[in-house]
Amino acid sequence: MIMPEVPGIVTVADLERTGATIAELQLPSGMIEWYPGGHADPWNHVETAMALSTVGRLAEAERAYQWLIDIQLDNGAWHNYYLATGIEDSKFDTNCVAYFATGVWHHYLATGDRGFVEHCWDTVDRAIEFVLSLQRPRGEIIWAQRADGDPWSYALLTGSSSISHSLACACRLAELMGKDRRHWAEDRRRLVDVIVNHPDVFEPKERWAMDWYYPVLTGAITGDDGAKRLTDGWDTFVMEGEGVRCVSDRPWVTASETCECVMATLAAGDRERALELFTWAQQLRDDDGAYFTGIVFPELIHFPADERSAYTAAAVILAADALQGANPTSKLFTGHMNPT
C-alpha cells in the first residue's frame, strides 16, 4: 500500500495525522466511537476501520473488525448503536449489517491477507444471509428489523444502494474462499434492478443528498446514467466553493457527504469536479488533523456543536485514496465490479 496524498491539498503527513485522530477514539474492546464518549454503529465503525487500513494502521483496523466478530448476534446481525457500556439502540439496520463485507474486502485489497478473510468468513456469511432474509420478492431490502423480529414496512434508496455494493464485495469474498454463493449475485441483480428501474418503491427521501449520489457511489447506477444523475442534482445539493449540503433546503455542508460525493464524481468520470469538492472539504480540517462534522452558512458555525467525528475523518482518507488512485483499494468505490 502506498500512503495516500493529494498533491497541493493534503500530504501524507496530513493524512497520517488524520488517521491518528481515528485511532485515538478506539476503545480497548476495538470499538471506535464517533467522538469521545459517543456511540458507535457498525457502518461507521467499518468505515473508520477501512480508513485505518488505508493509512497503514493495520493492527488497529483488525482490532476493529474483531470487535464486530466478537459481538455478532446469533441471527448474524448487529444492533444499530453501541456505547462503551452496552447497547444504545437495539434495532438491526440491514445496511449496517451488510457493510462488514465491504470492510473485509477492502482489508484484503489493502493487505492481500487471505488468512484475514478466512478468519472473517463465517461472520460475513451470517451477516449477508441475515440481510437477504429481509429482501422482498421485487428486490428491495427492508431497511431495518426491530430486536423482537418485527421488520419495518419500507426500504431506503441510500441503504439499498450501499447494500448492493456490499453484496458485490461479499460475492468477491465468496469467490476467494471457494464458496458457492451464486444466490448472492442473483439477489444483488434483483436489488440493482429495483434501484435503477423502480425507484418509486423506496421511501421518499429526495431532500437528502445521499439519495442523490449513493446509487452512483455504490455502482448501482453507472456510466452515462450515473454522470447524468450527478449533473441533474448538482445545483440542488452542491454549494459552489463550499461543499455538499446534507439536505437540499438548508445551507448545511458536511465533510463526509462532500467526500463521499468526491468518490461518486470520480466514479462518474469527472476528476476535475471531484478535486474541487475535496479541496472545499478541507475548510473543516482542524489543526490536529481531525475533521469537524459540518458547517452552517453563512454563520460559519460548526455542527453538531463543534463535533469532530471519526467517520468524517475516515471519509476524507478514503476520498484521498480514491483520488490518488495508486492502491488496490483506490477503486473500491470508483471502479465498480459486477459479480458474475
VENGIVEN-V156098 format. One record per residue. N is the residue number from 1. RES is the residue in one letter. SS is DSSP state (hx for helix, st for strand, lp for the rest). PSI is psi in whole degrees, 0 to 359 (NA if undefined). Layout:
# VENGIVEN-V156098
N_RES_SS_PSI / N_RES_SS_PSI
This chain:
# VENGIVEN-V156098
1_M_lp_135 / 2_I_lp_130 / 3_M_lp_132 / 4_P_lp_150 / 5_E_lp_158 / 6_V_st_99 / 7_P_lp_133 / 8_G_lp_354 / 9_I_lp_301 / 10_V_st_141 / 11_T_lp_171 / 12_V_hx_314 / 13_A_hx_322 / 14_D_hx_313 / 15_L_hx_331 / 16_E_hx_318 / 17_R_hx_321 / 18_T_hx_317 / 19_G_hx_323 / 20_A_hx_325 / 21_T_hx_331 / 22_I_hx_312 / 23_A_hx_327 / 24_E_lp_340 / 25_L_lp_0 / 26_Q_st_129 / 27_L_lp_165 / 28_P_lp_331 / 29_S_lp_341 / 30_G_lp_342 / 31_M_lp_139 / 32_I_st_114 / 33_E_lp_154 / 34_W_lp_320 / 35_Y_lp_167 / 36_P_lp_124 / 37_G_lp_4 / 38_G_lp_188 / 39_H_lp_176 / 40_A_st_147 / 41_D_lp_153 / 42_P_hx_323 / 43_W_hx_304 / 44_N_hx_330 / 45_H_hx_314 / 46_V_hx_320 / 47_E_hx_317 / 48_T_hx_325 / 49_A_hx_319 / 50_M_hx_319 / 51_A_hx_319 / 52_L_hx_317 / 53_S_hx_320 / 54_T_hx_326 / 55_V_lp_17 / 56_G_lp_7 / 57_R_lp_69 / 58_L_hx_322 / 59_A_hx_316 / 60_E_hx_320 / 61_A_hx_316 / 62_E_hx_328 / 63_R_hx_323 / 64_A_hx_315 / 65_Y_hx_323 / 66_Q_hx_325 / 67_W_hx_316 / 68_L_hx_321 / 69_I_hx_316 / 70_D_hx_328 / 71_I_hx_4 / 72_Q_lp_138 / 73_L_lp_167 / 74_D_lp_333 / 75_N_lp_0 / 76_G_lp_355 / 77_A_lp_177 / 78_W_lp_153 / 79_H_lp_166 / 80_N_lp_315 / 81_Y_st_138 / 82_Y_st_147 / 83_L_st_166 / 84_A_lp_334 / 85_T_lp_358 / 86_G_st_204 / 87_I_st_132 / 88_E_st_320 / 89_D_st_119 / 90_S_lp_352 / 91_K_lp_167 / 92_F_st_115 / 93_D_st_119 / 94_T_hx_323 / 95_N_hx_317 / 96_C_hx_319 / 97_V_hx_317 / 98_A_hx_332 / 99_Y_hx_342 / 100_F_hx_321 / 101_A_hx_321 / 102_T_hx_316 / 103_G_hx_317 / 104_V_hx_318 / 105_W_hx_318 / 106_H_hx_315 / 107_H_hx_324 / 108_Y_hx_316 / 109_L_hx_324 / 110_A_hx_329 / 111_T_hx_334 / 112_G_lp_18 / 113_D_lp_97 / 114_R_hx_331 / 115_G_hx_325 / 116_F_hx_317 / 117_V_hx_318 / 118_E_hx_319 / 119_H_hx_326 / 120_C_hx_349 / 121_W_hx_311 / 122_D_hx_325 / 123_T_hx_316 / 124_V_hx_311 / 125_D_hx_312 / 126_R_hx_324 / 127_A_hx_314 / 128_I_hx_321 / 129_E_hx_324 / 130_F_hx_312 / 131_V_hx_314 / 132_L_hx_341 / 133_S_lp_344 / 134_L_lp_16 / 135_Q_st_133 / 136_R_lp_159 / 137_P_lp_327 / 138_R_lp_333 / 139_G_lp_333 / 140_E_lp_157 / 141_I_st_125 / 142_I_st_141 / 143_W_lp_334 / 144_A_st_161 / 145_Q_st_137 / 146_R_lp_159 / 147_A_lp_336 / 148_D_lp_2 / 149_G_lp_356 / 150_D_lp_118 / 151_P_st_155 / 152_W_lp_168 / 153_S_lp_0 / 154_Y_lp_166 / 155_A_st_159 / 156_L_lp_139 / 157_L_hx_315 / 158_T_hx_310 / 159_G_hx_317 / 160_S_hx_324 / 161_S_hx_314 / 162_S_hx_321 / 163_I_hx_322 / 164_S_hx_322 / 165_H_hx_318 / 166_S_hx_323 / 167_L_hx_321 / 168_A_hx_317 / 169_C_hx_318 / 170_A_hx_322 / 171_C_hx_321 / 172_R_hx_320 / 173_L_hx_318 / 174_A_hx_318 / 175_E_hx_316 / 176_L_hx_321 / 177_M_hx_356 / 178_G_lp_30 / 179_K_lp_139 / 180_D_lp_103 / 181_R_lp_46 / 182_R_hx_333 / 183_H_hx_334 / 184_W_hx_316 / 185_A_hx_319 / 186_E_hx_317 / 187_D_hx_324 / 188_R_hx_318 / 189_R_hx_319 / 190_R_hx_321 / 191_L_hx_315 / 192_V_hx_322 / 193_D_hx_319 / 194_V_hx_316 / 195_I_hx_316 / 196_V_hx_316 / 197_N_hx_343 / 198_H_lp_52 / 199_P_hx_345 / 200_D_hx_347 / 201_V_hx_346 / 202_F_lp_151 / 203_E_lp_130 / 204_P_lp_122 / 205_K_lp_35 / 206_E_lp_341 / 207_R_lp_336 / 208_W_st_134 / 209_A_hx_325 / 210_M_hx_326 / 211_D_hx_337 / 212_W_hx_306 / 213_Y_hx_344 / 214_Y_hx_323 / 215_P_hx_333 / 216_V_hx_315 / 217_L_hx_322 / 218_T_lp_2 / 219_G_lp_12 / 220_A_lp_322 / 221_I_lp_122 / 222_T_lp_178 / 223_G_hx_216 / 224_D_hx_325 / 225_D_hx_321 / 226_G_hx_316 / 227_A_hx_319 / 228_K_hx_320 / 229_R_hx_316 / 230_L_hx_317 / 231_T_hx_318 / 232_D_hx_328 / 233_G_hx_359 / 234_W_hx_308 / 235_D_hx_337 / 236_T_hx_320 / 237_F_hx_344 / 238_V_st_124 / 239_M_st_112 / 240_E_lp_128 / 241_G_lp_357 / 242_E_lp_311 / 243_G_st_199 / 244_V_st_128 / 245_R_st_142 / 246_C_lp_331 / 247_V_st_150 / 248_S_lp_334 / 249_D_lp_15 / 250_R_lp_145 / 251_P_lp_56 / 252_W_st_105 / 253_V_st_135 / 254_T_st_146 / 255_A_hx_326 / 256_S_hx_313 / 257_E_hx_323 / 258_T_hx_316 / 259_C_hx_326 / 260_E_hx_321 / 261_C_hx_330 / 262_V_hx_311 / 263_M_hx_323 / 264_A_hx_319 / 265_T_hx_321 / 266_L_hx_317 / 267_A_hx_329 / 268_A_lp_0 / 269_G_lp_14 / 270_D_lp_83 / 271_R_hx_324 / 272_E_hx_313 / 273_R_hx_323 / 274_A_hx_318 / 275_L_hx_322 / 276_E_hx_311 / 277_L_hx_316 / 278_F_hx_321 / 279_T_hx_315 / 280_W_hx_326 / 281_A_hx_339 / 282_Q_hx_348 / 283_Q_hx_344 / 284_L_hx_8 / 285_R_st_133 / 286_D_lp_170 / 287_D_lp_328 / 288_D_lp_2 / 289_G_lp_350 / 290_A_lp_167 / 291_Y_st_132 / 292_F_st_146 / 293_T_st_312 / 294_G_st_174 / 295_I_st_141 / 296_V_st_133 / 297_F_lp_148 / 298_P_lp_4 / 299_E_lp_339 / 300_L_lp_42 / 301_I_st_130 / 302_H_st_145 / 303_F_st_152 / 304_P_st_124 / 305_A_st_59 / 306_D_st_23 / 307_E_st_134 / 308_R_st_110 / 309_S_lp_143 / 310_A_hx_321 / 311_Y_hx_332 / 312_T_hx_313 / 313_A_hx_321 / 314_A_hx_317 / 315_A_hx_322 / 316_V_hx_313 / 317_I_hx_315 / 318_L_hx_323 / 319_A_hx_320 / 320_A_hx_318 / 321_D_hx_318 / 322_A_hx_318 / 323_L_hx_320 / 324_Q_hx_317 / 325_G_lp_19 / 326_A_lp_350 / 327_N_lp_159 / 328_P_lp_334 / 329_T_lp_344 / 330_S_lp_331 / 331_K_lp_13 / 332_L_lp_322 / 333_F_lp_6 / 334_T_lp_341 / 335_G_lp_84 / 336_H_lp_143 / 337_M_lp_140 / 338_N_lp_113 / 339_P_lp_145 / 340_T_lp_NA
